[in-house]
Amino acid sequence: MSTGPGLESLVDQTISVITNDGRNIVVFLKGFDQATNIILDESHERVYSTKEGVQQLVLGLYIIRGDNISVVGELDEELDSALDLSNLRAHPLKPVIH
Amino acid sequence: MLFFSYFKDLVGREVTVELKNDLAIRGTLHSVDQYLNIKLENTRVVDQDKYPHMLSVRNCFIRGSVVRYVPLPPEEVDIELLHDATRREARGG
């Protein structure tokens, strides 16, 4: 009861992480803990801008400390492949202000 | 513990969660935990044109620490009950 919605159902899946500084990272979730620290493999960051299409920067194997995580979303592969990232223009996400 | 129980009762309802980075996500409340981390299903971002970052995400886990508000329709909230419960909690805790 106290663990409630863990990230268990998302392990070994492709997920989209939004960090507190507004970054969007698409990864393969390898592990997590109670403090929401997460281990990510094959990660790449998607950088959004209003001037050019989405840039994807390859990051590799990462551990992100739970404090810095806002949202962990389950990426729907079908929907994602339907996106035209090169034509997507958006303002970068705002950082979290506590 | 009060709000944890309160959110448990809201499971299955459609809610909007507004985050501290101004992102607002609408979805069905799937579950909540002791840290008030929220899991939503069938999510869609409220202003999709401004925030296309989550277009391909349908289920998400939101860390409790980044939630600013969870707006609820007044008809669905028993204010008196909540008021009493918080008063009791404040006295006891």
N, CA and C atoms of all chains as a GROMACS GRO file, in nm:
protein
  573
    1MET      N    1   0.084  -0.121   0.000
    1MET     CA    2   0.000   0.000   0.000
    1MET      C    3   0.086   0.124   0.000
    2SER      N    4   0.199   0.120   0.074
    2SER     CA    5   0.276   0.243   0.080
    2SER      C    6   0.357   0.269  -0.045
    3THR      N    7   0.387   0.164  -0.124
    3THR     CA    8   0.464   0.190  -0.246
    3THR      C    9   0.372   0.239  -0.358
    4GLY      N   10   0.246   0.204  -0.351
    4GLY     CA   11   0.150   0.257  -0.446
    4GLY      C   12   0.194   0.246  -0.592
    5PRO      N   13   0.184   0.353  -0.666
    5PRO     CA   14   0.219   0.346  -0.808
    5PRO      C   15   0.370   0.351  -0.823
    6GLY      N   16   0.435   0.237  -0.828
    6GLY     CA   17   0.578   0.240  -0.848
    6GLY      C   18   0.602   0.258  -0.996
    7LEU      N   19   0.728   0.258  -1.035
    7LEU     CA   20   0.760   0.271  -1.176
    7LEU      C   21   0.780   0.132  -1.235
    8GLU      N   22   0.743   0.029  -1.158
    8GLU     CA   23   0.765  -0.110  -1.201
    8GLU      C   24   0.710  -0.140  -1.338
    9SER      N   25   0.588  -0.089  -1.362
    9SER     CA   26   0.524  -0.121  -1.490
    9SER      C   27   0.597  -0.058  -1.608
   10LEU      N   28   0.684   0.039  -1.580
   10LEU     CA   29   0.753   0.108  -1.689
   10LEU      C   30   0.894   0.055  -1.715
   11VAL      N   31   0.941  -0.037  -1.627
   11VAL     CA   32   1.079  -0.087  -1.645
   11VAL      C   33   1.092  -0.163  -1.776
   12ASP      N   34   1.205  -0.144  -1.844
   12ASP     CA   35   1.234  -0.207  -1.973
   12ASP      C   36   1.142  -0.155  -2.083
   13GLN      N   37   1.090  -0.035  -2.062
   13GLN     CA   38   1.007   0.027  -2.167
   13GLN      C   39   1.070   0.159  -2.206
   14THR      N   40   1.024   0.209  -2.319
   14THR     CA   41   1.074   0.339  -2.362
   14THR      C   42   0.988   0.444  -2.293
   15ILE      N   43   1.054   0.535  -2.226
   15ILE     CA   44   0.981   0.638  -2.152
   15ILE      C   45   1.034   0.776  -2.186
   16SER      N   46   0.954   0.874  -2.153
   16SER     CA   47   0.991   1.013  -2.176
   16SER      C   48   1.002   1.076  -2.038
   17VAL      N   49   1.119   1.128  -2.003
   17VAL     CA   50   1.138   1.188  -1.872
   17VAL      C   51   1.145   1.339  -1.887
   18ILE      N   52   1.070   1.409  -1.803
   18ILE     CA   53   1.083   1.555  -1.802
   18ILE      C   54   1.152   1.590  -1.672
   19THR      N   55   1.266   1.660  -1.685
   19THR     CA   56   1.343   1.694  -1.566
   19THR      C   57   1.305   1.832  -1.514
   20ASN      N   58   1.347   1.861  -1.393
   20ASN     CA   59   1.314   1.990  -1.332
   20ASN      C   60   1.365   2.111  -1.406
   21ASP      N   61   1.473   2.094  -1.486
   21ASP     CA   62   1.523   2.210  -1.559
   21ASP      C   63   1.458   2.221  -1.696
   22GLY      N   64   1.355   2.138  -1.720
   22GLY     CA   65   1.280   2.152  -1.844
   22GLY      C   66   1.329   2.067  -1.960
   23ARG      N   67   1.419   1.973  -1.932
   23ARG     CA   68   1.470   1.889  -2.041
   23ARG      C   69   1.380   1.768  -2.063
   24ASN      N   70   1.373   1.723  -2.185
   24ASN     CA   71   1.293   1.607  -2.220
   24ASN      C   72   1.388   1.498  -2.268
   25ILE      N   73   1.393   1.387  -2.196
   25ILE     CA   74   1.486   1.280  -2.231
   25ILE      C   75   1.407   1.153  -2.261
   26VAL      N   76   1.432   1.094  -2.377
   26VAL     CA   77   1.363   0.971  -2.416
   26VAL      C   78   1.459   0.857  -2.392
   27VAL      N   79   1.416   0.758  -2.313
   27VAL     CA   80   1.508   0.651  -2.272
   27VAL      C   81   1.442   0.518  -2.256
   28PHE      N   82   1.526   0.425  -2.217
   28PHE     CA   83   1.486   0.290  -2.185
   28PHE      C   84   1.504   0.280  -2.035
   29LEU      N   85   1.395   0.264  -1.959
   29LEU     CA   86   1.408   0.261  -1.814
   29LEU      C   87   1.466   0.128  -1.766
   30LYS      N   88   1.578   0.133  -1.697
   30LYS     CA   89   1.642   0.010  -1.650
   30LYS      C   90   1.614  -0.016  -1.503
   31GLY      N   91   1.599   0.088  -1.426
   31GLY     CA   92   1.577   0.068  -1.283
   31GLY      C   93   1.536   0.196  -1.214
   32PHE      N   94   1.487   0.179  -1.090
   32PHE     CA   95   1.445   0.296  -1.014
   32PHE      C   96   1.450   0.257  -0.866
   33ASP      N   97   1.430   0.356  -0.778
   33ASP     CA   98   1.419   0.324  -0.636
   33ASP      C   99   1.310   0.409  -0.573
   34GLN      N  100   1.292   0.396  -0.443
   34GLN     CA  101   1.187   0.467  -0.371
   34GLN      C  102   1.195   0.618  -0.384
   35ALA      N  103   1.317   0.669  -0.398
   35ALA     CA  104   1.334   0.814  -0.407
   35ALA      C  105   1.319   0.861  -0.551
   36THR      N  106   1.271   0.770  -0.638
   36THR     CA  107   1.255   0.799  -0.780
   36THR      C  108   1.386   0.827  -0.852
   37ASN      N  109   1.499   0.785  -0.795
   37ASN     CA  110   1.626   0.793  -0.870
   37ASN      C  111   1.606   0.692  -0.982
   38ILE      N  112   1.648   0.724  -1.105
   38ILE     CA  113   1.626   0.628  -1.212
   38ILE      C  114   1.750   0.602  -1.296
   39ILE      N  115   1.755   0.478  -1.347
   39ILE     CA  116   1.867   0.437  -1.431
   39ILE      C  117   1.814   0.425  -1.573
   40LEU      N  118   1.879   0.497  -1.663
   40LEU     CA  119   1.831   0.503  -1.799
   40LEU      C  120   1.936   0.457  -1.898
   41ASP      N  121   1.895   0.374  -1.993
   41ASP     CA  122   1.988   0.327  -2.094
   41ASP      C  123   1.943   0.375  -2.232
   42GLU      N  124   2.040   0.392  -2.321
   42GLU     CA  125   2.011   0.438  -2.458
   42GLU      C  126   1.931   0.568  -2.456
   43SER      N  127   1.976   0.659  -2.373
   43SER     CA  128   1.898   0.782  -2.363
   43SER      C  129   1.938   0.884  -2.469
   44HIS      N  130   1.838   0.960  -2.513
   44HIS     CA  131   1.871   1.075  -2.594
   44HIS      C  132   1.779   1.189  -2.555
   45GLU      N  133   1.839   1.306  -2.557
   45GLU     CA  134   1.765   1.424  -2.516
   45GLU      C  135   1.701   1.488  -2.637
   46ARG      N  136   1.576   1.531  -2.622
   46ARG     CA  137   1.510   1.602  -2.732
   46ARG      C  138   1.508   1.750  -2.697
   47VAL      N  139   1.576   1.828  -2.781
   47VAL     CA  140   1.580   1.972  -2.756
   47VAL      C  141   1.482   2.041  -2.849
   48TYR      N  142   1.384   2.107  -2.789
   48TYR     CA  143   1.283   2.177  -2.868
   48TYR      C  144   1.320   2.323  -2.883
   49SER      N  145   1.295   2.378  -3.000
   49SER     CA  146   1.317   2.522  -3.014
   49SER      C  147   1.214   2.576  -3.111
   50THR      N  148   1.197   2.707  -3.105
   50THR     CA  149   1.097   2.769  -3.192
   50THR      C  150   1.156   2.797  -3.329
   51LYS      N  151   1.288   2.788  -3.338
   51LYS     CA  152   1.351   2.826  -3.466
   51LYS      C  153   1.379   2.706  -3.556
   52GLU      N  154   1.415   2.593  -3.494
   52GLU     CA  155   1.443   2.477  -3.579
   52GLU      C  156   1.372   2.355  -3.522
   53GLY      N  157   1.371   2.249  -3.598
   53GLY     CA  158   1.302   2.126  -3.556
   53GLY      C  159   1.369   2.067  -3.432
   54VAL      N  160   1.310   1.959  -3.382
   54VAL     CA  161   1.362   1.897  -3.260
   54VAL      C  162   1.499   1.834  -3.284
   55GLN      N  163   1.592   1.865  -3.195
   55GLN     CA  164   1.727   1.807  -3.206
   55GLN      C  165   1.734   1.690  -3.110
   56GLN      N  166   1.798   1.581  -3.154
   56GLN     CA  167   1.812   1.468  -3.062
   56GLN      C  168   1.960   1.449  -3.031
   57LEU      N  169   1.995   1.460  -2.901
   57LEU     CA  170   2.135   1.444  -2.861
   57LEU      C  171   2.149   1.311  -2.788
   58VAL      N  172   2.243   1.229  -2.834
   58VAL     CA  173   2.259   1.098  -2.770
   58VAL      C  174   2.336   1.111  -2.640
   59LEU      N  175   2.282   1.048  -2.532
   59LEU     CA  176   2.346   1.059  -2.402
   59LEU      C  177   2.405   0.927  -2.352
   60GLY      N  178   2.341   0.814  -2.382
   60GLY     CA  179   2.396   0.687  -2.334
   60GLY      C  180   2.336   0.640  -2.204
   61LEU      N  181   2.418   0.584  -2.115
   61LEU     CA  182   2.371   0.528  -1.988
   61LEU      C  183   2.378   0.637  -1.881
   62TYR      N  184   2.266   0.661  -1.814
   62TYR     CA  185   2.259   0.770  -1.716
   62TYR      C  186   2.188   0.727  -1.590
   63ILE      N  187   2.222   0.794  -1.478
   63ILE     CA  188   2.143   0.783  -1.356
   63ILE      C  189   2.096   0.924  -1.327
   64ILE      N  190   1.965   0.940  -1.310
   64ILE     CA  191   1.914   1.073  -1.276
   64ILE      C  192   1.862   1.068  -1.133
   65ARG      N  193   1.905   1.162  -1.052
   65ARG     CA  194   1.862   1.168  -0.914
   65ARG      C  195   1.715   1.208  -0.907
   66GLY      N  196   1.640   1.139  -0.824
   66GLY     CA  197   1.497   1.160  -0.810
   66GLY      C  198   1.453   1.303  -0.790
   67ASP      N  199   1.534   1.381  -0.718
   67ASP     CA  200   1.500   1.522  -0.691
   67ASP      C  201   1.474   1.600  -0.817
   68ASN      N  202   1.542   1.560  -0.926
   68ASN     CA  203   1.537   1.637  -1.050
   68ASN      C  204   1.432   1.592  -1.149
   69ILE      N  205   1.349   1.496  -1.107
   69ILE     CA  206   1.251   1.443  -1.201
   69ILE      C  207   1.113   1.503  -1.178
   70SER      N  208   1.048   1.544  -1.288
   70SER     CA  209   0.911   1.596  -1.278
   70SER      C  210   0.813   1.488  -1.321
   71VAL      N  211   0.830   1.441  -1.444
   71VAL     CA  212   0.734   1.347  -1.501
   71VAL      C  213   0.805   1.231  -1.569
   72VAL      N  214   0.750   1.111  -1.551
   72VAL     CA  215   0.801   0.994  -1.624
   72VAL      C  216   0.683   0.943  -1.705
   73GLY      N  217   0.690   0.955  -1.836
   73GLY     CA  218   0.576   0.917  -1.919
   73GLY      C  219   0.603   0.793  -2.000
   74GLU      N  220   0.503   0.709  -2.019
   74GLU     CA  221   0.520   0.589  -2.101
   74GLU      C  222   0.502   0.630  -2.247
   75LEU      N  223   0.608   0.612  -2.325
   75LEU     CA  224   0.604   0.654  -2.464
   75LEU      C  225   0.532   0.551  -2.549
   76ASP      N  226   0.432   0.597  -2.621
   76ASP     CA  227   0.360   0.508  -2.711
   76ASP      C  228   0.434   0.512  -2.844
   77GLU      N  229   0.501   0.400  -2.878
   77GLU     CA  230   0.586   0.395  -2.998
   77GLU      C  231   0.514   0.435  -3.125
   78GLU      N  232   0.389   0.389  -3.136
   78GLU     CA  233   0.312   0.421  -3.258
   78GLU      C  234   0.291   0.570  -3.273
   79LEU      N  235   0.250   0.632  -3.162
   79LEU     CA  236   0.226   0.776  -3.166
   79LEU      C  237   0.354   0.850  -3.192
   80ASP      N  238   0.463   0.801  -3.132
   80ASP     CA  239   0.589   0.870  -3.146
   80ASP      C  240   0.641   0.864  -3.288
   81SER      N  241   0.622   0.749  -3.355
   81SER     CA  242   0.673   0.738  -3.492
   81SER      C  243   0.588   0.822  -3.587
   82ALA      N  244   0.467   0.857  -3.543
   82ALA     CA  245   0.381   0.940  -3.628
   82ALA      C  246   0.420   1.087  -3.620
   83LEU      N  247   0.503   1.120  -3.520
   83LEU     CA  248   0.544   1.259  -3.503
   83LEU      C  249   0.649   1.297  -3.605
   84ASP      N  250   0.638   1.419  -3.657
   84ASP     CA  251   0.740   1.467  -3.749
   84ASP      C  252   0.829   1.562  -3.672
   85LEU      N  253   0.933   1.507  -3.610
   85LEU     CA  254   1.016   1.586  -3.521
   85LEU      C  255   1.089   1.700  -3.591
   86SER      N  256   1.121   1.682  -3.718
   86SER     CA  257   1.196   1.789  -3.785
   86SER      C  258   1.110   1.912  -3.809
   87ASN      N  259   0.975   1.892  -3.804
   87ASN     CA  260   0.890   2.007  -3.828
   87ASN      C  261   0.824   2.058  -3.701
   88LEU      N  262   0.864   2.002  -3.588
   88LEU     CA  263   0.800   2.040  -3.463
   88LEU      C  264   0.871   2.161  -3.403
   89ARG      N  265   0.792   2.268  -3.382
   89ARG     CA  266   0.850   2.387  -3.323
   89ARG      C  267   0.781   2.412  -3.191
   90ALA      N  268   0.858   2.433  -3.088
   90ALA     CA  269   0.796   2.464  -2.959
   90ALA      C  270   0.895   2.534  -2.870
   91HIS      N  271   0.841   2.608  -2.776
   91HIS     CA  272   0.928   2.669  -2.676
   91HIS      C  273   0.978   2.559  -2.586
   92PRO      N  274   1.101   2.568  -2.540
   92PRO     CA  275   1.148   2.468  -2.444
   92PRO      C  276   1.065   2.476  -2.317
   93LEU      N  277   1.054   2.364  -2.247
   93LEU     CA  278   0.975   2.361  -2.124
   93LEU      C  279   1.036   2.452  -2.020
   94LYS      N  280   0.950   2.507  -1.936
   94LYS     CA  281   1.001   2.594  -1.831
   94LYS      C  282   1.060   2.510  -1.718
   95PRO      N  283   1.157   2.565  -1.647
   95PRO     CA  284   1.210   2.490  -1.532
   95PRO      C  285   1.110   2.495  -1.417
   96VAL      N  286   1.121   2.397  -1.328
   96VAL     CA  287   1.031   2.391  -1.213
   96VAL      C  288   1.073   2.495  -1.111
   97ILE      N  289   0.975   2.571  -1.062
   97ILE     CA  290   1.006   2.669  -0.957
   97ILE      C  291   0.926   2.627  -0.836
   98HIS      N  292   0.999   2.597  -0.727
   98HIS     CA  293   0.927   2.548  -0.608
   98HIS      C  294   0.864   2.660  -0.528
   99MET      N  295  -0.126   1.204   0.572
   99MET     CA  296  -0.203   1.085   0.538
   99MET      C  297  -0.343   1.121   0.487
  100LEU      N  298  -0.391   1.236   0.529
  100LEU     CA  299  -0.527   1.276   0.495
  100LEU      C  300  -0.546   1.288   0.345
  101PHE      N  301  -0.452   1.361   0.282
  101PHE     CA  302  -0.467   1.381   0.137
  101PHE      C  303  -0.438   1.256   0.058
  102PHE      N  304  -0.355   1.169   0.112
  102PHE     CA  305  -0.330   1.040   0.048
  102PHE      C  306  -0.463   0.965   0.042
  103SER      N  307  -0.536   0.960   0.154
  103SER     CA  308  -0.666   0.892   0.156
  103SER      C  309  -0.764   0.962   0.064
  104TYR      N  310  -0.759   1.094   0.064
  104TYR     CA  311  -0.849   1.171  -0.021
  104TYR      C  312  -0.828   1.139  -0.168
  105PHE      N  313  -0.702   1.135  -0.210
  105PHE     CA  314  -0.673   1.103  -0.350
  105PHE      C  315  -0.707   0.959  -0.384
  106LYS      N  316  -0.692   0.869  -0.288
  106LYS     CA  317  -0.727   0.729  -0.312
  106LYS      C  318  -0.875   0.720  -0.349
  107ASP      N  319  -0.957   0.804  -0.283
  107ASP     CA  320  -1.099   0.804  -0.314
  107ASP      C  321  -1.128   0.861  -0.451
  108LEU      N  322  -1.037   0.943  -0.503
  108LEU     CA  323  -1.058   1.005  -0.634
  108LEU      C  324  -1.011   0.917  -0.749
  109VAL      N  325  -0.952   0.800  -0.718
  109VAL     CA  326  -0.900   0.712  -0.824
  109VAL      C  327  -1.013   0.676  -0.920
  110GLY      N  328  -0.984   0.686  -1.049
  110GLY     CA  329  -1.085   0.656  -1.150
  110GLY      C  330  -1.148   0.781  -1.205
  111ARG      N  331  -1.127   0.894  -1.136
  111ARG     CA  332  -1.184   1.019  -1.187
  111ARG      C  333  -1.090   1.086  -1.286
  112GLU      N  334  -1.149   1.172  -1.367
  112GLU     CA  335  -1.070   1.248  -1.462
  112GLU      C  336  -1.023   1.375  -1.391
  113VAL      N  337  -0.892   1.394  -1.384
  113VAL     CA  338  -0.841   1.513  -1.316
  113VAL      C  339  -0.739   1.584  -1.404
  114THR      N  340  -0.715   1.708  -1.369
  114THR     CA  341  -0.610   1.785  -1.436
  114THR      C  342  -0.506   1.812  -1.330
  115VAL      N  343  -0.378   1.790  -1.361
  115VAL     CA  344  -0.274   1.818  -1.264
  115VAL      C  345  -0.190   1.931  -1.320
  116GLU      N  346  -0.179   2.039  -1.245
  116GLU     CA  347  -0.095   2.150  -1.292
  116GLU      C  348   0.038   2.142  -1.218
  117LEU      N  349   0.146   2.143  -1.295
  117LEU     CA  350   0.279   2.127  -1.238
  117LEU      C  351   0.348   2.260  -1.216
  118LYS      N  352   0.458   2.255  -1.141
  118LYS     CA  353   0.530   2.378  -1.108
  118LYS      C  354   0.606   2.436  -1.227
  119ASN      N  355   0.611   2.361  -1.339
  119ASN     CA  356   0.675   2.420  -1.457
  119ASN      C  357   0.568   2.469  -1.554
  120ASP      N  358   0.446   2.489  -1.500
  120ASP     CA  359   0.332   2.542  -1.576
  120ASP      C  360   0.268   2.442  -1.671
  121LEU      N  361   0.319   2.322  -1.677
  121LEU     CA  362   0.260   2.218  -1.762
  121LEU      C  363   0.132   2.170  -1.694
  122ALA      N  364   0.022   2.153  -1.771
  122ALA     CA  365  -0.101   2.101  -1.712
  122ALA      C  366  -0.135   1.973  -1.786
  123ILE      N  367  -0.153   1.864  -1.712
  123ILE     CA  368  -0.180   1.736  -1.774
  123ILE      C  369  -0.315   1.684  -1.728
  124ARG      N  370  -0.398   1.644  -1.822
  124ARG     CA  371  -0.530   1.592  -1.789
  124ARG      C  372  -0.527   1.441  -1.807
  125GLY      N  373  -0.593   1.367  -1.718
  125GLY     CA  374  -0.594   1.223  -1.734
  125GLY      C  375  -0.680   1.158  -1.628
  126THR      N  376  -0.692   1.026  -1.637
  126THR     CA  377  -0.769   0.952  -1.538
  126THR      C  378  -0.674   0.913  -1.426
  127LEU      N  379  -0.714   0.942  -1.302
  127LEU     CA  380  -0.628   0.911  -1.188
  127LEU      C  381  -0.621   0.760  -1.170
  128HIS      N  382  -0.501   0.707  -1.190
  128HIS     CA  383  -0.483   0.562  -1.182
  128HIS      C  384  -0.445   0.522  -1.040
  129SER      N  385  -0.349   0.594  -0.983
  129SER     CA  386  -0.311   0.564  -0.845
  129SER      C  387  -0.230   0.678  -0.784
  130VAL      N  388  -0.216   0.670  -0.653
  130VAL     CA  389  -0.144   0.773  -0.580
  130VAL      C  390  -0.066   0.699  -0.469
  131ASP      N  391   0.044   0.759  -0.423
  131ASP     CA  392   0.116   0.692  -0.315
  131ASP      C  393   0.138   0.788  -0.198
  132GLN      N  394   0.210   0.740  -0.097
  132GLN     CA  395   0.227   0.819   0.025
  132GLN      C  396   0.297   0.953   0.000
  133TYR      N  397   0.374   0.964  -0.107
  133TYR     CA  398   0.443   1.090  -0.137
  133TYR      C  399   0.354   1.180  -0.224
  134LEU      N  400   0.230   1.130  -0.249
  134LEU     CA  401   0.139   1.201  -0.339
  134LEU      C  402   0.193   1.206  -0.481
  135ASN      N  403   0.278   1.108  -0.517
  135ASN     CA  404   0.317   1.089  -0.657
  135ASN      C  405   0.188   1.042  -0.722
  136ILE      N  406   0.162   1.088  -0.845
  136ILE     CA  407   0.036   1.056  -0.912
  136ILE      C  408   0.063   0.982  -1.041
  137LYS      N  409  -0.016   0.879  -1.066
  137LYS     CA  410  -0.005   0.809  -1.194
  137LYS      C  411  -0.135   0.835  -1.269
  138LEU      N  412  -0.121   0.887  -1.390
  138LEU     CA  413  -0.238   0.919  -1.471
  138LEU      C  414  -0.241   0.831  -1.595
  139GLU      N  415  -0.362   0.796  -1.640
  139GLU     CA  416  -0.375   0.720  -1.765
  139GLU      C  417  -0.453   0.803  -1.864
  140ASN      N  418  -0.435   0.770  -1.994
  140ASN     CA  419  -0.507   0.843  -2.099
  140ASN      C  420  -0.477   0.990  -2.092
  141THR      N  421  -0.349   1.020  -2.077
  141THR     CA  422  -0.312   1.159  -2.055
  141THR      C  423  -0.310   1.240  -2.184
  142ARG      N  424  -0.342   1.367  -2.165
  142ARG     CA  425  -0.317   1.460  -2.274
  142ARG      C  426  -0.283   1.593  -2.208
  143VAL      N  427  -0.190   1.663  -2.268
  143VAL     CA  428  -0.149   1.791  -2.215
  143VAL      C  429  -0.258   1.892  -2.248
  144VAL      N  430  -0.288   1.980  -2.154
  144VAL     CA  431  -0.396   2.075  -2.175
  144VAL      C  432  -0.373   2.168  -2.294
  145ASP      N  433  -0.255   2.229  -2.303
  145ASP     CA  434  -0.228   2.320  -2.415
  145ASP      C  435  -0.131   2.250  -2.509
  146GLN      N  436  -0.181   2.160  -2.592
  146GLN     CA  437  -0.093   2.075  -2.673
  146GLN      C  438  -0.009   2.149  -2.775
  147ASP      N  439  -0.056   2.264  -2.818
  147ASP     CA  440   0.023   2.338  -2.918
  147ASP      C  441   0.144   2.401  -2.853
  148LYS      N  442   0.126   2.445  -2.729
  148LYS     CA  443   0.237   2.510  -2.660
  148LYS      C  444   0.334   2.406  -2.606
  149TYR      N  445   0.277   2.289  -2.566
  149TYR     CA  446   0.361   2.186  -2.505
  149TYR      C  447   0.349   2.053  -2.579
  150PRO      N  448   0.410   2.043  -2.698
  150PRO     CA  449   0.398   1.918  -2.772
  150PRO      C  450   0.492   1.810  -2.719
  151HIS      N  451   0.564   1.840  -2.611
  151HIS     CA  452   0.668   1.750  -2.560
  151HIS      C  453   0.613   1.616  -2.516
  152MET      N  454   0.480   1.610  -2.485
  152MET     CA  455   0.429   1.483  -2.436
  152MET      C  456   0.323   1.425  -2.529
  153LEU      N  457   0.330   1.460  -2.657
  153LEU     CA  458   0.229   1.413  -2.753
  153LEU      C  459   0.220   1.261  -2.761
  154SER      N  460   0.335   1.192  -2.748
  154SER     CA  461   0.330   1.047  -2.761
  154SER      C  462   0.320   0.973  -2.629
  155VAL      N  463   0.290   1.048  -2.522
  155VAL     CA  464   0.278   0.984  -2.391
  155VAL      C  465   0.131   0.969  -2.357
  156ARG      N  466   0.091   0.846  -2.321
  156ARG     CA  467  -0.049   0.823  -2.285
  156ARG      C  468  -0.068   0.792  -2.138
  157ASN      N  469   0.037   0.740  -2.074
  157ASN     CA  470   0.029   0.713  -1.930
  157ASN      C  471   0.151   0.776  -1.867
  158CYS      N  472   0.134   0.840  -1.752
  158CYS     CA  473   0.254   0.898  -1.693
  158CYS      C  474   0.252   0.895  -1.542
  159PHE      N  475   0.372   0.906  -1.486
  159PHE     CA  476   0.394   0.909  -1.343
  159PHE      C  477   0.441   1.051  -1.313
  160ILE      N  478   0.373   1.118  -1.222
  160ILE     CA  479   0.411   1.255  -1.189
  160ILE      C  480   0.462   1.258  -1.046
  161ARG      N  481   0.581   1.311  -1.026
  161ARG     CA  482   0.641   1.314  -0.895
  161ARG      C  483   0.563   1.414  -0.809
  162GLY      N  484   0.530   1.373  -0.688
  162GLY     CA  485   0.449   1.457  -0.600
  162GLY      C  486   0.505   1.596  -0.578
  163SER      N  487   0.641   1.603  -0.571
  163SER     CA  488   0.705   1.731  -0.539
  163SER      C  489   0.688   1.838  -0.647
  164VAL      N  490   0.645   1.798  -0.769
  164VAL     CA  491   0.632   1.900  -0.872
  164VAL      C  492   0.489   1.942  -0.901
  165VAL      N  493   0.394   1.888  -0.820
  165VAL     CA  494   0.256   1.926  -0.842
  165VAL      C  495   0.229   2.060  -0.777
  166ARG      N  496   0.171   2.152  -0.854
  166ARG     CA  497   0.132   2.281  -0.796
  166ARG      C  498  -0.013   2.269  -0.752
  167TYR      N  499  -0.107   2.237  -0.848
  167TYR     CA  500  -0.247   2.218  -0.810
  167TYR      C  501  -0.308   2.095  -0.873
  168VAL      N  502  -0.418   2.048  -0.807
  168VAL     CA  503  -0.503   1.950  -0.873
  168VAL      C  504  -0.641   2.014  -0.865
  169PRO      N  505  -0.682   2.088  -0.969
  169PRO     CA  506  -0.811   2.155  -0.962
  169PRO      C  507  -0.924   2.052  -0.965
  170LEU      N  508  -1.023   2.074  -0.878
  170LEU     CA  509  -1.136   1.981  -0.872
  170LEU      C  510  -1.266   2.059  -0.887
  171PRO      N  511  -1.368   2.001  -0.951
  171PRO     CA  512  -1.495   2.071  -0.964
  171PRO      C  513  -1.563   2.081  -0.828
  172PRO      N  514  -1.612   2.199  -0.790
  172PRO     CA  515  -1.670   2.218  -0.657
  172PRO      C  516  -1.786   2.124  -0.626
  173GLU      N  517  -1.863   2.084  -0.730
  173GLU     CA  518  -1.978   1.994  -0.705
  173GLU      C  519  -1.932   1.859  -0.654
  174GLU      N  520  -1.807   1.823  -0.690
  174GLU     CA  521  -1.761   1.690  -0.652
  174GLU      C  522  -1.687   1.687  -0.519
  175VAL      N  523  -1.672   1.804  -0.458
  175VAL     CA  524  -1.595   1.809  -0.334
  175VAL      C  525  -1.686   1.842  -0.217
  176ASP      N  526  -1.677   1.761  -0.111
  176ASP     CA  527  -1.753   1.790   0.009
  176ASP      C  528  -1.665   1.876   0.098
  177ILE      N  529  -1.678   2.005   0.082
  177ILE     CA  530  -1.592   2.100   0.152
  177ILE      C  531  -1.601   2.087   0.304
  178GLU      N  532  -1.721   2.071   0.356
  178GLU     CA  533  -1.741   2.061   0.501
  178GLU      C  534  -1.665   1.941   0.557
  179LEU      N  535  -1.675   1.831   0.486
  179LEU     CA  536  -1.608   1.707   0.528
  179LEU      C  537  -1.457   1.726   0.533
  180LEU      N  538  -1.404   1.788   0.427
  180LEU     CA  539  -1.260   1.812   0.419
  180LEU      C  540  -1.216   1.908   0.529
  181HIS      N  541  -1.296   2.008   0.550
  181HIS     CA  542  -1.268   2.110   0.650
  181HIS      C  543  -1.258   2.045   0.788
  182ASP      N  544  -1.358   1.961   0.819
  182ASP     CA  545  -1.356   1.891   0.947
  182ASP      C  546  -1.235   1.800   0.959
  183ALA      N  547  -1.211   1.725   0.853
  183ALA     CA  548  -1.099   1.630   0.856
  183ALA      C  549  -0.966   1.700   0.875
  184THR      N  550  -0.946   1.812   0.809
  184THR     CA  551  -0.818   1.884   0.824
  184THR      C  552  -0.806   1.944   0.963
  185ARG      N  553  -0.919   1.988   1.016
  185ARG     CA  554  -0.916   2.044   1.152
  185ARG      C  555  -0.876   1.936   1.252
  186ARG      N  556  -0.934   1.818   1.233
  186ARG     CA  557  -0.904   1.706   1.321
  186ARG      C  558  -0.757   1.668   1.309
  187GLU      N  559  -0.710   1.663   1.185
  187GLU     CA  560  -0.571   1.625   1.157
  187GLU      C  561  -0.475   1.725   1.220
  188ALA      N  562  -0.508   1.852   1.211
  188ALA     CA  563  -0.422   1.957   1.266
  188ALA      C  564  -0.416   1.945   1.417
  189ARG      N  565  -0.530   1.914   1.478
  189ARG     CA  566  -0.535   1.902   1.624
  189ARG      C  567  -0.455   1.779   1.668
  190GLY      N  568  -0.476   1.668   1.598
  190GLY     CA  569  -0.413   1.543   1.636
  190GLY      C  570  -0.264   1.541   1.605
  191GLY      N  571  -0.226   1.598   1.496
  191GLY     CA  572  -0.086   1.590   1.450
  191GLY      C  573   0.004   1.694   1.506
   0.00000   0.00000   0.00000
